[in-house]
Amino acid sequence: MASPKSCRIHPTAIISPEAELADDIVIGPYTVIEGKVRIGSGCVLRPHVHLCGPLTMGKNNQVFSGAVLGERPQHLHYHDEETSVEIGDDNIFREGVTVHRGTAQSHLTKIGNSNFFMANSHVGHDCRVGSRCVLANGALVGGHCLIEDNVFLSGNTAVHQFCRVGRLAFLGGVSATTMDIPPFVIQQRINTVMGVNIIGMRRAGMTHEQIHAIRRAYHIMYKQRKLTPVALAEIEKELGTIDTVAEFISFIRSSKRGVSRAHHNEQGEAA
């Protein structure tokens, strides 16, 4: 554990003797660090934060008031096995965010780098969250989910347990998914596909060719109303050499929960 003289630790904070703290972190009033917690350089913990070990946090993370990271999972069959949370660098956890440690099934909840968890968002046990994702206020991710890079979950959304959300996918506000969401797809309501995340793809630096190919793949998959294997075979034949399309095809073919085929048509109804 770093010396209190080198860290800026408020005198009301409670720090476990098992904790390992970088020399330049800031810990606010009434924060509790419990158990085996390792915190990297440049991290700032605002007042009333609660960190529960085993938990590892990288560099330059900001944790705001009322956030609870690493608490035991909300799982009826968890029996105090030593599981953990791993957090990368440059993440922001705003007020009231909760991230639960893993269960004995995978023993780990893991979060990448440069994610933004807005107020009262939740990441359940055994999840994997990639990098540069945004979980807006009240976004909920159930246990065992995989959230790939650059995903945007809007306010008051819900991702059912065991779901996957592909890279650069977008879930619209007050919506939910019980199925996997393919990369680059916008989904809203309950399991209803709305379109392609063109703005997100442009911001991520994708080329015109890559974006156009995904738009064409989307048209074949969702607007021509073909059976999924038939649609994927046609997409692969026409566009399979383009990397983003290959990613789109691979994700759908590997899905265990399936992907939604309900499409929001021009009349504003799900088809």
C-alpha positions as CSV (number, residue, x, y, z in Angstrom):
1,M,0.0,0.0,0.0
2,A,1.3,3.5,-0.9
3,S,2.1,5.8,1.9
4,P,-0.8,8.2,2.9
5,K,1.7,11.0,2.6
6,S,2.1,10.4,-1.1
7,C,-1.6,9.8,-1.9
8,R,-4.2,12.4,-1.3
9,I,-6.5,10.4,1.0
10,H,-9.2,12.1,2.9
11,P,-9.0,11.2,6.7
12,T,-12.6,9.8,6.7
13,A,-11.8,7.2,4.0
14,I,-11.5,3.5,5.1
15,I,-8.7,1.7,3.3
16,S,-8.1,-2.1,3.6
17,P,-4.5,-3.1,4.6
18,E,-4.6,-5.4,1.6
19,A,-5.1,-2.6,-0.9
20,E,-2.3,-1.6,-3.2
21,L,-2.5,2.1,-4.2
22,A,-0.4,4.0,-6.7
23,D,1.4,7.0,-5.3
24,D,-0.6,9.8,-7.0
25,I,-4.2,8.7,-6.6
26,V,-6.9,10.8,-5.0
27,I,-9.4,9.3,-2.5
28,G,-12.4,11.4,-1.4
29,P,-14.3,11.6,1.9
30,Y,-16.1,8.4,3.2
31,T,-14.8,6.2,0.4
32,V,-14.4,2.5,1.4
33,I,-11.7,0.3,-0.2
34,E,-12.4,-3.3,1.0
35,G,-10.2,-6.3,0.5
36,K,-7.6,-7.0,-2.3
37,V,-7.9,-3.8,-4.4
38,R,-5.1,-2.6,-6.7
39,I,-5.5,0.9,-8.1
40,G,-3.2,2.3,-10.8
41,S,-1.7,5.7,-11.3
42,G,-3.8,8.8,-11.8
43,C,-7.1,7.4,-10.5
44,V,-9.5,9.7,-8.7
45,L,-12.2,8.3,-6.3
46,R,-14.8,10.9,-5.4
47,P,-16.7,10.8,-2.1
48,H,-18.7,7.8,-1.0
49,V,-17.2,5.4,-3.5
50,H,-17.1,1.7,-2.5
51,L,-14.6,-0.7,-4.1
52,C,-14.7,-4.4,-3.2
53,G,-11.8,-6.7,-3.9
54,P,-10.5,-8.7,-5.5
55,L,-10.5,-5.8,-7.9
56,T,-7.8,-4.5,-10.2
57,M,-8.1,-1.0,-11.7
58,G,-5.7,0.4,-14.3
59,K,-4.6,4.1,-14.8
60,N,-6.5,7.3,-14.9
61,N,-9.9,6.1,-14.0
62,Q,-12.5,8.4,-12.5
63,V,-15.1,7.0,-10.1
64,F,-17.8,9.4,-8.9
65,S,-19.9,9.5,-5.8
66,G,-22.0,6.5,-4.9
67,A,-20.5,4.1,-7.4
68,V,-20.0,0.5,-6.2
69,L,-17.5,-1.6,-8.1
70,G,-16.7,-5.2,-7.3
71,E,-19.5,-6.1,-5.0
72,R,-20.8,-9.7,-4.8
73,P,-23.0,-10.7,-7.8
74,Q,-26.8,-10.8,-7.7
75,H,-26.9,-14.5,-8.2
76,L,-28.7,-17.1,-6.1
77,H,-26.0,-19.7,-6.5
78,Y,-23.0,-17.5,-5.6
79,H,-21.4,-18.9,-2.4
80,D,-18.6,-16.4,-1.8
81,E,-16.2,-17.9,-4.2
82,E,-13.2,-15.7,-4.8
83,T,-14.0,-14.0,-8.0
84,S,-13.0,-10.6,-9.3
85,V,-13.3,-7.5,-11.4
86,E,-10.7,-6.2,-13.8
87,I,-10.9,-2.6,-15.1
88,G,-8.5,-1.1,-17.7
89,D,-7.5,2.5,-18.1
90,D,-9.2,5.9,-18.7
91,N,-12.7,4.8,-17.7
92,I,-15.3,7.1,-16.2
93,F,-17.9,5.7,-13.7
94,R,-20.5,8.3,-12.8
95,E,-22.8,8.5,-9.8
96,G,-24.4,5.3,-8.7
97,V,-22.8,3.0,-11.2
98,T,-22.6,-0.7,-10.2
99,V,-20.3,-3.3,-11.5
100,H,-20.5,-6.8,-10.0
101,R,-17.7,-9.3,-9.8
102,G,-17.9,-12.7,-11.5
103,T,-19.4,-16.0,-10.4
104,A,-17.8,-19.4,-10.3
105,Q,-18.8,-19.8,-13.9
106,S,-16.1,-17.5,-15.3
107,H,-14.7,-16.0,-12.1
108,L,-14.3,-12.6,-13.7
109,T,-16.1,-9.4,-14.8
110,K,-13.8,-7.5,-17.2
111,I,-13.9,-3.9,-18.5
112,G,-11.6,-2.5,-21.1
113,N,-10.4,1.1,-21.7
114,S,-11.9,4.6,-22.2
115,N,-15.5,3.6,-21.5
116,F,-18.1,6.0,-20.1
117,F,-20.6,4.6,-17.6
118,M,-23.2,7.3,-17.0
119,A,-25.2,7.7,-13.8
120,N,-27.0,4.5,-12.4
121,S,-25.8,2.2,-15.2
122,H,-25.1,-1.4,-14.3
123,V,-22.8,-4.2,-15.5
124,G,-23.8,-7.6,-14.2
125,H,-21.6,-10.5,-13.1
126,D,-19.3,-12.3,-15.6
127,C,-19.7,-9.6,-18.3
128,R,-17.1,-8.5,-20.7
129,V,-17.2,-4.9,-21.8
130,G,-14.7,-3.8,-24.5
131,S,-13.3,-0.3,-25.0
132,R,-14.8,3.1,-25.9
133,C,-18.3,2.1,-25.0
134,V,-21.0,4.4,-23.7
135,L,-23.6,3.2,-21.2
136,A,-26.0,6.2,-20.8
137,N,-28.0,6.9,-17.6
138,G,-29.8,3.8,-16.4
139,A,-28.5,1.4,-19.0
140,L,-28.6,-2.2,-17.6
141,V,-26.4,-5.1,-18.8
142,G,-27.4,-8.5,-17.4
143,G,-25.0,-11.2,-16.4
144,H,-22.7,-13.1,-18.8
145,C,-23.1,-10.5,-21.6
146,L,-20.4,-9.5,-24.1
147,I,-20.3,-5.8,-25.1
148,E,-17.8,-5.3,-27.9
149,D,-15.9,-2.1,-28.7
150,N,-17.6,1.3,-29.4
151,V,-21.1,0.1,-28.4
152,F,-23.6,2.8,-27.4
153,L,-26.4,1.8,-25.0
154,S,-28.8,4.7,-24.6
155,G,-30.7,5.8,-21.5
156,N,-32.8,3.3,-19.7
157,T,-32.0,0.4,-22.0
158,A,-31.6,-3.3,-21.0
159,V,-29.5,-6.1,-22.4
160,H,-30.7,-9.5,-21.4
161,Q,-28.3,-11.9,-19.7
162,F,-26.1,-14.0,-22.1
163,C,-26.5,-11.5,-25.0
164,R,-23.8,-10.2,-27.2
165,V,-23.7,-6.7,-28.6
166,G,-21.5,-6.3,-31.7
167,R,-18.9,-3.6,-32.4
168,L,-20.4,-0.1,-33.1
169,A,-23.9,-1.3,-32.4
170,F,-26.4,1.2,-31.0
171,L,-29.4,0.5,-28.8
172,G,-31.9,3.3,-28.7
173,G,-33.4,4.9,-25.6
174,V,-35.9,3.0,-23.4
175,S,-35.4,-0.2,-25.4
176,A,-34.3,-3.7,-24.7
177,T,-32.8,-6.7,-26.4
178,T,-33.2,-10.4,-25.6
179,M,-31.2,-11.4,-28.7
180,D,-27.7,-10.6,-30.0
181,I,-27.3,-7.3,-31.8
182,P,-25.0,-7.6,-34.8
183,P,-22.1,-5.2,-35.4
184,F,-23.0,-1.7,-36.9
185,V,-26.7,-2.2,-36.4
186,I,-29.2,0.2,-34.7
187,Q,-31.9,-1.5,-32.6
188,Q,-34.8,0.0,-30.8
189,R,-38.0,-1.0,-29.0
190,I,-37.9,-4.7,-28.1
191,N,-35.7,-6.6,-30.6
192,T,-36.6,-4.3,-33.5
193,V,-33.9,-3.4,-36.0
194,M,-34.0,0.2,-37.2
195,G,-31.0,0.7,-39.5
196,V,-27.2,1.0,-39.7
197,N,-25.1,3.2,-37.4
198,I,-23.6,5.3,-40.1
199,I,-22.6,8.2,-37.8
200,G,-20.8,5.8,-35.4
201,M,-18.9,4.1,-38.3
202,R,-17.8,7.5,-39.7
203,R,-16.6,8.6,-36.3
204,A,-14.7,5.3,-35.9
205,G,-12.8,6.1,-39.1
206,M,-14.3,3.5,-41.4
207,T,-14.0,4.0,-45.1
208,H,-16.7,4.8,-47.6
209,E,-16.3,1.3,-49.1
210,Q,-16.7,-0.4,-45.7
211,I,-19.8,1.7,-44.8
212,H,-21.4,1.2,-48.2
213,A,-20.8,-2.6,-47.9
214,I,-22.5,-2.8,-44.5
215,R,-25.5,-0.8,-45.8
216,R,-25.8,-3.3,-48.7
217,A,-25.5,-6.2,-46.3
218,Y,-28.1,-4.7,-44.1
219,H,-30.5,-4.3,-47.1
220,I,-30.1,-8.0,-48.0
221,M,-30.4,-9.2,-44.4
222,Y,-33.3,-7.2,-43.2
223,K,-35.2,-5.7,-46.2
224,Q,-35.4,-8.5,-48.6
225,R,-37.0,-10.8,-46.0
226,K,-35.0,-13.9,-46.9
227,L,-34.2,-16.7,-44.5
228,T,-31.1,-16.0,-42.5
229,P,-28.8,-18.7,-44.1
230,V,-29.9,-17.6,-47.6
231,A,-29.3,-13.9,-46.8
232,L,-25.9,-14.6,-45.3
233,A,-24.9,-16.8,-48.3
234,E,-25.8,-14.0,-50.7
235,I,-24.0,-11.3,-48.6
236,E,-20.9,-13.5,-48.4
237,K,-20.9,-14.1,-52.2
238,E,-21.3,-10.4,-53.1
239,L,-19.4,-8.7,-50.3
240,G,-17.5,-11.3,-48.2
241,T,-14.1,-10.0,-49.1
242,I,-14.7,-6.7,-47.2
243,D,-13.6,-7.0,-43.6
244,T,-16.5,-5.3,-42.0
245,V,-19.0,-7.5,-43.9
246,A,-17.0,-10.6,-42.9
247,E,-17.3,-9.4,-39.3
248,F,-21.0,-8.9,-39.7
249,I,-21.5,-12.4,-41.2
250,S,-19.2,-14.2,-38.6
251,F,-21.1,-12.5,-35.7
252,I,-24.5,-13.7,-36.9
253,R,-23.4,-17.2,-37.7
254,S,-21.8,-17.6,-34.3
255,S,-24.8,-16.3,-32.4
256,K,-26.3,-18.7,-29.9
257,R,-29.3,-16.6,-28.9
258,G,-30.0,-15.6,-32.5
259,V,-30.4,-12.0,-33.9
260,S,-33.6,-10.2,-34.4
261,R,-35.2,-10.2,-37.8
262,A,-38.0,-7.8,-36.9
263,H,-37.4,-4.7,-39.0
264,H,-38.9,-1.2,-38.6
265,N,-40.5,-0.4,-42.0
266,E,-41.2,3.0,-43.6
267,Q,-44.8,3.0,-42.1
268,G,-43.4,3.0,-38.6
269,E,-44.4,-0.6,-37.9
270,A,-42.3,-3.7,-37.1
271,A,-42.3,-6.1,-40.1
